[in-house]
Every structure is written in structure tokens, then in C-alpha cells.
Amino acid sequence: MSSGSSLPPFPFDTPEPLDHEPEHARLRAEGPLARVRLDDGTVVWVAVRRDAVRAILTDPRFSRAEASRPGAPSLTPGITNLPGVMTNMDPPEHTRLRRLVAGAFTTRMMEQRRPRVREIVDGLLDAITEHGPPADLVAELALPLPITVLCELLGMPYEEVAEVRRWSEVSQSVGTYPREQVTAAFGAIAGHVSALIARKREHPGDDLMTRLIEAREQDDRLSEQELLMTAVGLIVAGHETTASQIPVSLLALFHHPDQLALLRARPELVAGAVEELLRYSRLMTAAFGRVATTDVEVDGVTVAAGDAVFALPAAANRDEHAYADPDRLDITREGPPHVTFGLGPHLCIGAPLARVELQEALAGVLRRFPDVRLAVPESELVWKRGNLIRGVRSLPVAW
């Protein structure tokens, strides 16, 4: 693709995840896909309507492996072009690795973990109750909950996994940090996780990490690099999105007091509320790119072989062609499911766990603090910017 200085720059600069995204709306009005310009001048496609996003995420002619080759357009240089990364693979290699992990994250397995997740939430809320308002629901609930659950699943001490957070945000930067710094951050994560694996080899347990190590050493079903990158992916992806979605969900409810009152009055609606909040919140600024391996027509638009495409779930979730009044939060909404967790072979493997954590966190907060509210003016909240995942750095609340 040639450069195009007149095209809109991508990723788009939008203040907060809850706000209407004007560029998404403008591009959706023009068609299912649009051309945009990356920081280095490379021209790529973005898919902004729901049908187009679904088509690209499920069509094997759009390749993640090709998008991960050296020189391919990328928003996240820290995890692009690295061998052994499951999200950078196509079937059958991707399928082989995913099967080693998927059994630990089925809906049935996560429902079995729900009582423990609820117990962790209650313990964190006990501590918040004890010291009284105000409380920072990011530091005191949203962050420790998914990290604690992940540590128990992997069989690792909380402190060791939490250490990875120091580099996690930098590694997922989209333009905020220089490429060299992003690559170095991801290298630091890999080095730290490599040491964790070595210690787990010395002290195995009844946990997912031990099973992955056994698959490497006994069955030779994954390479050492694949073991390392799979562990890195589980640790980084296993906490960052949920930790950001919890406070953003509460903010969305604060913005819609009628919906907050409805959920307080009918807590049995929490599962549907979580799905609507995932649709509404626009947590992800972008997604991993794909490259067309042949000419592909998508909703009347031809994507040429070799063209890079970024499917945008956040744009698809607000698509006027798919949802009635899409900028309105409605926790009883019926209609097409959101695509926040992706679709196809790369559907988020941790989606069942994220749903349980979000449901229990939201239900727990509203059960314990029915009149929870912001303790500071919203203008004082600090938002994360220039990252694949948006969110607030703290959420001070009172009750």
C-alpha cells in the first residue's frame, strides 16, 4: 500500500471509552471498511461495521501469521514478529496451542470457580468496608481480583505475577512509547516469566502452569518458546482487560442512573448488564491486524491480497446497522451479541473467566454499597491513553 497523508490517522484519538467515537460513526456512515493511515504513513484498512468485523475475524483468508511477519503493519511492536505467540498464529499451529489451554477456561470450569471468585470479591470488599469511604476501586478491587484469580489458576504467588504489571502497560502501548522501549518492556516480561517457569519446574503443583510444563517436557506438544509465550499471554491478558472493565462499567452506570437503579432493584439482571456494558464501554482502542492472503470481497469492498486490515470491535458494537439506538446503555437490551471478545479461532480464550469476574465484582459492589457514587468530580479522573486498553487509573468512590 502507498502512503496517504490525507487519510485519517489511526488509532483514533478519542478522550474516554464512554464517549461517542465520532470517527467511527463517520466511517460507518460511508461504508463497512475504510482506509486509514498509521503513524509511519502506512495505509491500512479498518472494519467499522459489525458484519464486516465478523467477516474478517472468521474468514481464514485474513491471516494473523502474515500480519506478524517482519515489516507487516503493527500497532503493538512489543508482541509482533515474536515466534511462539498464540495470537500471532493461524491454524493448525494456533489450534494445537489453544487446545492445551482451552480446557481450563470453559464455561463449565469457570462456573465451578464462581464461588471462589465471589469469596475473593467479598474479602476485598470487607477490607474496603473496614477502612470506610473513600475507596479506590481500581487499586482495592479491580486490580487485585483478576490477579488473585489468575495466580490461583496458574499456581503462582500474587507478588510474582503482579510484578509483571510494571511492564505490561508499556508493552501494550500504541504510540505512547518508542518502539525500542515497548520491545524492551516485553523482553522484561518474558525474562521475568521465564524465571517463574523455572521455579514452577522445581515446585510443580495441580495448576495450569504445571500442565503446560508437562506438555512441553513429557509430551513435547509445545516448544520452550511456545511455553514461555503462552505463559506470558495468559499473565498479561488475564488481568489487564478485566481490571480496566470493572471501573469503566461502574462509570457507565453512574452516567445512567436509571440503569443503575434498575440493576440495584433487580440484581438478577447482572449477567445481561455485563454483556451490555461490554458492548457499550469501548474498552479496546484497536485490535491485532490481519493480512489478506488473497483478494477478498467484504460487504462489497475488495481487500487486495497483501493488504492489512484491523477489525474494530468497539466500532462494531456501536453499529447503527446492527443495534437500535446503539449509543444508549440498556441492560435489558436484546439483539445481536457484542463482539468485544472477538470471534472465530482467536475468540478470547479467557472470556468465560472475565464474565464471571465482572458479574461477581459488579454484583458485590452494588450489594455491599447500594448507594455507591463517585467521591471526586469526574473531571479529576485520569484516563490511560495511548494503549490498546483504555481505562481509569483510579476510581475513588463513596457510599
Residue pairs with C-beta under 8 A, 6 or more apart in sequence:
1 42
1 43
1 44
1 307
1 308
2 43
3 37
3 41
3 42
3 43
4 35
4 37
4 43
5 37
5 41
7 35
7 36
7 37
7 43
8 23
8 27
8 34
8 36
8 37
9 36
9 37
9 38
9 39
10 36
10 37
10 38
10 44
10 46
10 286
10 310
11 75
11 174
11 175
11 285
11 286
12 21
12 23
12 24
12 285
14 21
14 22
14 23
14 282
14 285
15 383
16 383
16 390
17 248
17 281
17 282
17 283
17 314
17 390
17 391
18 248
18 251
18 252
18 255
18 280
18 281
18 282
20 318
20 327
21 282
21 314
21 315
21 318
24 48
24 312
24 314
24 315
24 318
25 318
25 320
27 34
27 46
27 48
27 315
28 48
28 49
28 315
28 319
28 320
28 321
31 49
31 299
31 300
31 301
32 47
32 48
32 49
32 51
32 52
32 298
32 299
32 300
32 301
33 45
33 46
33 47
33 48
33 49
33 52
33 298
33 299
33 301
33 303
33 309
34 45
34 46
34 48
35 43
35 44
35 45
35 46
36 43
36 44
36 45
36 46
37 43
37 44
38 44
38 73
38 75
39 175
42 73
42 308
44 73
44 289
44 307
44 308
44 309
44 310
45 303
45 307
45 308
45 309
45 310
46 309
46 310
46 311
46 312
46 315
47 53
47 55
47 56
47 298
47 309
47 310
47 311
47 312
47 315
47 316
48 312
48 315
48 316
48 319
49 299
49 315
49 316
49 319
49 321
49 322
50 316
50 317
50 319
50 321
50 322
50 336
50 339
51 299
51 321
51 322
52 298
52 299
52 301
52 311
52 316
53 311
53 312
53 313
53 315
53 316
53 339
53 343
54 316
54 339
54 343
55 298
55 299
56 62
56 290
56 298
56 309
56 311
57 311
57 339
57 342
57 343
57 344
57 346
58 343
58 344
59 296
59 344
60 90
60 91
60 345
61 292
61 293
61 294
61 296
62 290
62 291
62 292
62 293
62 296
62 309
63 90
63 290
63 291
63 292
63 293
64 87
64 88
64 89
64 90
64 94
64 288
64 290
64 346
65 88
65 89
65 90
65 93
66 72
66 290
66 291
66 293
67 73
67 74
67 80
67 88
67 288
67 289
67 290
67 291
67 308
68 80
68 81
68 82
68 85
68 88
69 81
70 81
72 80
72 81
72 289
72 291
72 308
73 289
73 308
74 80
74 81
74 289
75 174
75 175
75 286
75 288
75 289
75 310
75 388
76 171
76 172
76 173
76 174
76 182
76 288
76 388
77 179
77 182
77 183
78 170
78 171
78 172
78 173
78 182
78 183
78 185
78 186
79 85
79 87
79 88
79 171
79 186
80 88
81 88
82 88
82 186
82 229
83 225
83 229
84 223
84 225
84 226
84 227
84 228
84 229
84 230
85 229
85 233
86 94
86 97
86 98
86 101
86 226
86 229
86 230
86 233
87 233
87 288
87 346
89 97
90 345
91 345
94 345
94 346
95 345
96 221
96 222
97 222
97 226
97 230
98 345
98 349
100 211
100 212
100 215
100 221
100 222
100 230
101 208
101 212
101 230
101 234
101 349
102 349
103 109
104 153
104 208
104 211
105 349
105 350
105 351
105 352
105 353
106 352
107 352
109 352
110 352
110 353
110 355
110 356
111 356
113 149
113 153
113 353
113 356
114 356
114 360
116 149
116 152
117 145
117 149
117 356
117 357
117 360
118 360
118 364
120 145
120 148
120 149
121 141
121 145
121 360
121 361
121 364
122 364
124 140
124 141
124 144
124 145
125 141
125 364
125 365
125 368
125 369
127 140
128 135
128 137
128 140
128 141
129 368
133 375
133 397
133 398
133 399
134 375
134 376
134 396
134 397
134 398
135 396
135 397
136 394
136 395
136 396
136 397
137 246
137 247
137 250
137 365
137 395
137 396
137 397
138 243
138 246
138 247
138 391
138 392
138 393
138 394
138 395
139 394
141 246
141 361
141 365
142 242
142 243
142 244
142 246
142 247
142 361
142 395
143 165
143 239
143 243
144 158
145 242
145 243
145 246
145 357
145 361
146 238
146 239
146 242
146 243
146 357
147 158
147 161
147 162
147 165
147 239
147 243
148 158
149 353
149 357
150 161
150 234
150 235
150 238
150 239
151 157
151 158
151 160
151 161
152 207
153 207
153 208
153 238
153 353
154 161
154 207
154 208
154 209
154 231
154 234
154 235
155 200
155 205
155 206
155 207
155 208
155 209
155 210
156 196
156 200
156 207
156 209
160 192
160 196
161 196
161 235
161 239
163 192
164 189
164 192
164 193
164 235
164 236
165 239
166 188
167 185
167 186
167 188
167 189
167 192
168 185
168 189
168 236
168 240
169 240
169 384
169 387
170 177
170 181
170 182
170 185
171 182
171 185
171 186
171 189
171 236
172 236
172 240
172 387
172 388
172 389
173 181
173 182
173 185
173 386
173 387
174 285
174 286
174 386
174 387
174 388
175 386
176 385
176 386
176 387
177 185
177 386
189 232
189 235
189 236
190 228
190 229
190 232
193 228
193 231
193 232
193 235
194 228
196 209
196 231
197 209
197 213
197 227
197 228
197 231
200 209
200 210
200 213
201 213
204 210
204 213
204 214
208 234
209 231
212 222
212 227
212 230
212 231
213 227
215 221
215 222
215 227
216 222
216 223
216 224
216 226
216 227
222 230
234 350
237 348
237 350
238 350
238 353
240 389
241 283
241 284
241 354
241 389
242 354
242 357
242 358
243 391
244 283
244 384
244 389
244 390
244 391
244 392
245 277
245 278
245 281
245 283
245 354
245 358
245 391
246 357
246 358
246 361
246 362
247 391
247 392
247 395
248 277
248 281
248 283
248 390
248 391
248 392
249 274
249 277
249 281
249 358
249 362
250 362
250 365
250 372
250 395
250 397
251 378
251 381
251 392
251 395
252 277
252 280
252 281
252 329
253 259
253 260
253 263
253 277
253 329
254 260
254 373
254 374
255 329
256 329
259 273
259 329
259 330
259 331
262 269
262 331
262 332
263 269
263 270
263 273
263 331
263 362
263 366
264 366
264 370
267 363
267 366
267 367
269 331
269 332
270 359
270 362
270 363
271 355
271 359
272 331
272 332
272 333
273 331
273 362
274 355
274 358
274 359
274 362
275 337
275 338
276 329
276 330
276 331
276 333
276 338
277 329
277 331
277 358
277 362
278 338
278 340
278 341
278 358
279 317
279 323
279 333
279 338
279 340
280 317
280 329
282 314
282 317
282 318
282 390
283 314
283 340
283 389
283 390
283 391
284 313
284 314
284 340
284 388
284 389
284 390
285 314
285 387
285 388
285 389
285 390
286 310
286 312
286 388
287 310
287 311
287 312
287 313
287 342
288 310
288 346
289 308
289 309
289 310
290 308
290 309
290 310
290 311
291 306
291 307
291 308
291 309
292 303
292 304
292 305
292 306
292 307
292 309
293 305
294 305
295 302
295 303
295 304
295 305
296 302
296 303
297 303
303 309
313 338
313 339
313 340
313 342
314 340
316 322
316 339
317 323
317 326
317 338
317 339
317 340
318 326
318 327
319 326
320 326
322 335
322 336
323 333
323 335
323 336
324 335
341 347
341 348
341 351
341 354
342 348
348 354
365 372
366 372
369 397
369 399
370 399
371 399
372 397
372 398
372 399
373 397
373 398
373 399
374 395
374 396
374 397
374 398
375 396
375 397
375 398
376 396
381 392
381 393
381 394
381 395
382 392
382 393
382 394
383 390
383 391
383 392
383 393
384 390
384 391
384 392
384 393
